[in-house]
Amino acid sequence: MAARIGARAKLRSYLTGHVGELLDSDTLRQVAGTSEWGRRLRELRDEEGLDIISHNDDSSLKPGQYILRSLTPRPHFGRTVSKETRSFVLDRNGFTCQQCGAAAGEPHPFDPARKTRLHIGHIVDKSMGGTDDPANLRAICSVCNEGLANIALERPSSAKVLAQLRRATGQDQVEVLKWLIKKFPEQARGYIAEP
């Protein structure tokens, strides 16, 4: 009997065979063979360190477009939440999604074709300094975790973002500036004065 290849392995193989190429979500979904392809893609990026970028990283990309920039790995975060901690957090949260309230195993209220599957999510992401401490973990369903439908928190306005940025340290403001210049290189050229 042939071994079954998981969606994550299929995506890894496909991406590493198409380094530097623009790939779209329909292709990646087909390659993975599952509706959970987005989660597997995030695992490849966050847990294995594949240098996968999207429109969140590069303004020239449209939503649903991805590029594996190189085979050189980025810093990544392995799964470190123990089974005991997972059980504790799920029990503490009543086996319900802490964003939309969907209960584990029931049809999801925003996508009735899917049964609610709960995951453990970080309140403050590990990439932002969050920990695996139970106080920083919550139960979240796959629909909310994938950011589907219109159930995500409202995006902050530029006025709110600027207000928060003004309160940040000078070093944090410089880091935000570096990130913005990297994400919007074409637009930044018009604002940066030539010496």
Secondary structure, 3 states (H helix, E strand, C coil): CCCCCCHHHHHHHHHHCCCCCCEEHHHHHHHHCCCCHHHHHHHHHHCCCCCEECCCCCCCCCCCEEEECCCCCCCCCCCCCCHHHHHHHHHHCCCECCCCCCECCCEECCEEEEECCEEEEECCCHHHCCCCCHHHEEEEEHHHHHCCCCCCCCCCCHHHHHHHHHHCCHHHHHHHHHHHHHHCHHHHHCCCCCC
